[in-house]
């Protein structure tokens, strides 16, 4: 059995990203960004939710925690 050595840098240089791979990378980025968006925005709208829903601030604890379940 012979061992073959592969030069990773040369392999990467010889095989650049295709359009399909760039599209997949962009979709993954958008997915991660949108997943984090709901977590970030809930802090900004919490006071409006308290007023709109007519609940105590302490009642929003489960709502704030539920945003992290998907992470």
Chimera marker file (.cmm) of the C-alpha trace (Angstrom):
<marker_set name="trace">
<marker id="1" x="0.000" y="0.000" z="0.000" r="1" g="1" b="0" radius="0.5"/>
<marker id="2" x="1.468" y="3.334" z="-0.999" r="1" g="1" b="0" radius="0.5"/>
<marker id="3" x="0.861" y="6.566" z="0.825" r="1" g="1" b="0" radius="0.5"/>
<marker id="4" x="0.046" y="9.574" z="-1.279" r="1" g="1" b="0" radius="0.5"/>
<marker id="5" x="0.777" y="13.044" z="0.004" r="1" g="1" b="0" radius="0.5"/>
<marker id="6" x="-1.667" y="15.739" z="-1.010" r="1" g="1" b="0" radius="0.5"/>
<marker id="7" x="-0.695" y="19.398" z="-1.010" r="1" g="1" b="0" radius="0.5"/>
<marker id="8" x="-3.853" y="21.013" z="0.347" r="1" g="1" b="0" radius="0.5"/>
<marker id="9" x="-2.874" y="24.534" z="-0.721" r="1" g="1" b="0" radius="0.5"/>
<marker id="10" x="-2.294" y="23.408" z="-4.310" r="1" g="1" b="0" radius="0.5"/>
<marker id="11" x="-5.570" y="21.460" z="-4.315" r="1" g="1" b="0" radius="0.5"/>
<marker id="12" x="-7.508" y="24.534" z="-3.165" r="1" g="1" b="0" radius="0.5"/>
<marker id="13" x="-5.789" y="26.741" z="-5.736" r="1" g="1" b="0" radius="0.5"/>
<marker id="14" x="-6.621" y="24.293" z="-8.529" r="1" g="1" b="0" radius="0.5"/>
<marker id="15" x="-10.299" y="23.988" z="-7.547" r="1" g="1" b="0" radius="0.5"/>
<marker id="16" x="-11.848" y="27.424" z="-6.962" r="1" g="1" b="0" radius="0.5"/>
<marker id="17" x="-15.397" y="27.859" z="-5.668" r="1" g="1" b="0" radius="0.5"/>
<marker id="18" x="-18.085" y="27.304" z="-8.255" r="1" g="1" b="0" radius="0.5"/>
<marker id="19" x="-21.171" y="29.482" z="-8.587" r="1" g="1" b="0" radius="0.5"/>
<marker id="20" x="-23.218" y="26.762" z="-6.880" r="1" g="1" b="0" radius="0.5"/>
<marker id="21" x="-20.871" y="26.714" z="-3.871" r="1" g="1" b="0" radius="0.5"/>
<marker id="22" x="-21.017" y="30.514" z="-3.556" r="1" g="1" b="0" radius="0.5"/>
<marker id="23" x="-24.823" y="30.290" z="-3.620" r="1" g="1" b="0" radius="0.5"/>
<marker id="24" x="-24.826" y="27.658" z="-0.856" r="1" g="1" b="0" radius="0.5"/>
<marker id="25" x="-22.441" y="29.793" z="1.216" r="1" g="1" b="0" radius="0.5"/>
<marker id="26" x="-24.693" y="32.840" z="0.760" r="1" g="1" b="0" radius="0.5"/>
<marker id="27" x="-27.802" y="30.864" z="1.748" r="1" g="1" b="0" radius="0.5"/>
<marker id="28" x="-26.058" y="29.565" z="4.872" r="1" g="1" b="0" radius="0.5"/>
<marker id="29" x="-25.000" y="33.102" z="5.801" r="1" g="1" b="0" radius="0.5"/>
<marker id="30" x="-28.525" y="34.437" z="5.319" r="1" g="1" b="0" radius="0.5"/>
<marker id="31" x="-29.964" y="31.576" z="7.384" r="1" g="1" b="0" radius="0.5"/>
<marker id="32" x="-27.601" y="32.226" z="10.303" r="1" g="1" b="0" radius="0.5"/>
<marker id="33" x="-28.177" y="35.984" z="10.105" r="1" g="1" b="0" radius="0.5"/>
<marker id="34" x="-31.953" y="35.595" z="10.153" r="1" g="1" b="0" radius="0.5"/>
<marker id="35" x="-31.752" y="33.083" z="13.001" r="1" g="1" b="0" radius="0.5"/>
<marker id="36" x="-29.864" y="35.609" z="15.107" r="1" g="1" b="0" radius="0.5"/>
<marker id="37" x="-32.070" y="38.520" z="14.062" r="1" g="1" b="0" radius="0.5"/>
<marker id="38" x="-35.039" y="37.409" z="16.153" r="1" g="1" b="0" radius="0.5"/>
<marker id="39" x="-32.812" y="37.041" z="19.211" r="1" g="1" b="0" radius="0.5"/>
<marker id="40" x="-31.365" y="40.515" z="18.737" r="1" g="1" b="0" radius="0.5"/>
<marker id="41" x="-34.631" y="42.296" z="17.951" r="1" g="1" b="0" radius="0.5"/>
<marker id="42" x="-36.642" y="40.939" z="20.904" r="1" g="1" b="0" radius="0.5"/>
<marker id="43" x="-34.708" y="43.210" z="23.271" r="1" g="1" b="0" radius="0.5"/>
<marker id="44" x="-35.723" y="46.268" z="21.279" r="1" g="1" b="0" radius="0.5"/>
<marker id="45" x="-39.414" y="45.427" z="21.095" r="1" g="1" b="0" radius="0.5"/>
<marker id="46" x="-39.870" y="44.109" z="24.653" r="1" g="1" b="0" radius="0.5"/>
<marker id="47" x="-41.207" y="47.402" z="26.025" r="1" g="1" b="0" radius="0.5"/>
<marker id="48" x="-43.668" y="47.680" z="23.141" r="1" g="1" b="0" radius="0.5"/>
<marker id="49" x="-44.834" y="44.110" z="23.772" r="1" g="1" b="0" radius="0.5"/>
<marker id="50" x="-45.502" y="44.923" z="27.433" r="1" g="1" b="0" radius="0.5"/>
<marker id="51" x="-47.676" y="47.887" z="26.449" r="1" g="1" b="0" radius="0.5"/>
<marker id="52" x="-49.415" y="46.172" z="23.524" r="1" g="1" b="0" radius="0.5"/>
<marker id="53" x="-50.169" y="42.915" z="25.320" r="1" g="1" b="0" radius="0.5"/>
<marker id="54" x="-50.903" y="44.541" z="28.683" r="1" g="1" b="0" radius="0.5"/>
<marker id="55" x="-48.674" y="42.157" z="30.635" r="1" g="1" b="0" radius="0.5"/>
<marker id="56" x="-46.063" y="42.596" z="33.344" r="1" g="1" b="0" radius="0.5"/>
<marker id="57" x="-42.404" y="42.757" z="32.371" r="1" g="1" b="0" radius="0.5"/>
<marker id="58" x="-41.750" y="39.551" z="34.303" r="1" g="1" b="0" radius="0.5"/>
<marker id="59" x="-44.221" y="37.705" z="32.062" r="1" g="1" b="0" radius="0.5"/>
<marker id="60" x="-41.914" y="38.273" z="29.089" r="1" g="1" b="0" radius="0.5"/>
<marker id="61" x="-39.239" y="36.019" z="30.610" r="1" g="1" b="0" radius="0.5"/>
<marker id="62" x="-40.537" y="32.889" z="28.867" r="1" g="1" b="0" radius="0.5"/>
<marker id="63" x="-40.887" y="34.819" z="25.595" r="1" g="1" b="0" radius="0.5"/>
<marker id="64" x="-37.275" y="35.995" z="25.815" r="1" g="1" b="0" radius="0.5"/>
<marker id="65" x="-36.097" y="32.478" z="26.662" r="1" g="1" b="0" radius="0.5"/>
<marker id="66" x="-38.116" y="30.858" z="23.885" r="1" g="1" b="0" radius="0.5"/>
<marker id="67" x="-36.109" y="32.780" z="21.296" r="1" g="1" b="0" radius="0.5"/>
<marker id="68" x="-33.013" y="30.874" z="22.401" r="1" g="1" b="0" radius="0.5"/>
<marker id="69" x="-34.608" y="27.432" z="22.001" r="1" g="1" b="0" radius="0.5"/>
<marker id="70" x="-33.942" y="27.418" z="18.262" r="1" g="1" b="0" radius="0.5"/>
<marker id="71" x="-30.267" y="28.186" z="18.757" r="1" g="1" b="0" radius="0.5"/>
<link id1="1" id2="2" r="1" g="1" b="0" radius="0.2"/>
<link id1="2" id2="3" r="1" g="1" b="0" radius="0.2"/>
<link id1="3" id2="4" r="1" g="1" b="0" radius="0.2"/>
<link id1="4" id2="5" r="1" g="1" b="0" radius="0.2"/>
<link id1="5" id2="6" r="1" g="1" b="0" radius="0.2"/>
<link id1="6" id2="7" r="1" g="1" b="0" radius="0.2"/>
<link id1="7" id2="8" r="1" g="1" b="0" radius="0.2"/>
<link id1="8" id2="9" r="1" g="1" b="0" radius="0.2"/>
<link id1="9" id2="10" r="1" g="1" b="0" radius="0.2"/>
<link id1="10" id2="11" r="1" g="1" b="0" radius="0.2"/>
<link id1="11" id2="12" r="1" g="1" b="0" radius="0.2"/>
<link id1="12" id2="13" r="1" g="1" b="0" radius="0.2"/>
<link id1="13" id2="14" r="1" g="1" b="0" radius="0.2"/>
<link id1="14" id2="15" r="1" g="1" b="0" radius="0.2"/>
<link id1="15" id2="16" r="1" g="1" b="0" radius="0.2"/>
<link id1="16" id2="17" r="1" g="1" b="0" radius="0.2"/>
<link id1="17" id2="18" r="1" g="1" b="0" radius="0.2"/>
<link id1="18" id2="19" r="1" g="1" b="0" radius="0.2"/>
<link id1="19" id2="20" r="1" g="1" b="0" radius="0.2"/>
<link id1="20" id2="21" r="1" g="1" b="0" radius="0.2"/>
<link id1="21" id2="22" r="1" g="1" b="0" radius="0.2"/>
<link id1="22" id2="23" r="1" g="1" b="0" radius="0.2"/>
<link id1="23" id2="24" r="1" g="1" b="0" radius="0.2"/>
<link id1="24" id2="25" r="1" g="1" b="0" radius="0.2"/>
<link id1="25" id2="26" r="1" g="1" b="0" radius="0.2"/>
<link id1="26" id2="27" r="1" g="1" b="0" radius="0.2"/>
<link id1="27" id2="28" r="1" g="1" b="0" radius="0.2"/>
<link id1="28" id2="29" r="1" g="1" b="0" radius="0.2"/>
<link id1="29" id2="30" r="1" g="1" b="0" radius="0.2"/>
<link id1="30" id2="31" r="1" g="1" b="0" radius="0.2"/>
<link id1="31" id2="32" r="1" g="1" b="0" radius="0.2"/>
<link id1="32" id2="33" r="1" g="1" b="0" radius="0.2"/>
<link id1="33" id2="34" r="1" g="1" b="0" radius="0.2"/>
<link id1="34" id2="35" r="1" g="1" b="0" radius="0.2"/>
<link id1="35" id2="36" r="1" g="1" b="0" radius="0.2"/>
<link id1="36" id2="37" r="1" g="1" b="0" radius="0.2"/>
<link id1="37" id2="38" r="1" g="1" b="0" radius="0.2"/>
<link id1="38" id2="39" r="1" g="1" b="0" radius="0.2"/>
<link id1="39" id2="40" r="1" g="1" b="0" radius="0.2"/>
<link id1="40" id2="41" r="1" g="1" b="0" radius="0.2"/>
<link id1="41" id2="42" r="1" g="1" b="0" radius="0.2"/>
<link id1="42" id2="43" r="1" g="1" b="0" radius="0.2"/>
<link id1="43" id2="44" r="1" g="1" b="0" radius="0.2"/>
<link id1="44" id2="45" r="1" g="1" b="0" radius="0.2"/>
<link id1="45" id2="46" r="1" g="1" b="0" radius="0.2"/>
<link id1="46" id2="47" r="1" g="1" b="0" radius="0.2"/>
<link id1="47" id2="48" r="1" g="1" b="0" radius="0.2"/>
<link id1="48" id2="49" r="1" g="1" b="0" radius="0.2"/>
<link id1="49" id2="50" r="1" g="1" b="0" radius="0.2"/>
<link id1="50" id2="51" r="1" g="1" b="0" radius="0.2"/>
<link id1="51" id2="52" r="1" g="1" b="0" radius="0.2"/>
<link id1="52" id2="53" r="1" g="1" b="0" radius="0.2"/>
<link id1="53" id2="54" r="1" g="1" b="0" radius="0.2"/>
<link id1="54" id2="55" r="1" g="1" b="0" radius="0.2"/>
<link id1="55" id2="56" r="1" g="1" b="0" radius="0.2"/>
<link id1="56" id2="57" r="1" g="1" b="0" radius="0.2"/>
<link id1="57" id2="58" r="1" g="1" b="0" radius="0.2"/>
<link id1="58" id2="59" r="1" g="1" b="0" radius="0.2"/>
<link id1="59" id2="60" r="1" g="1" b="0" radius="0.2"/>
<link id1="60" id2="61" r="1" g="1" b="0" radius="0.2"/>
<link id1="61" id2="62" r="1" g="1" b="0" radius="0.2"/>
<link id1="62" id2="63" r="1" g="1" b="0" radius="0.2"/>
<link id1="63" id2="64" r="1" g="1" b="0" radius="0.2"/>
<link id1="64" id2="65" r="1" g="1" b="0" radius="0.2"/>
<link id1="65" id2="66" r="1" g="1" b="0" radius="0.2"/>
<link id1="66" id2="67" r="1" g="1" b="0" radius="0.2"/>
<link id1="67" id2="68" r="1" g="1" b="0" radius="0.2"/>
<link id1="68" id2="69" r="1" g="1" b="0" radius="0.2"/>
<link id1="69" id2="70" r="1" g="1" b="0" radius="0.2"/>
<link id1="70" id2="71" r="1" g="1" b="0" radius="0.2"/>
</marker_set>
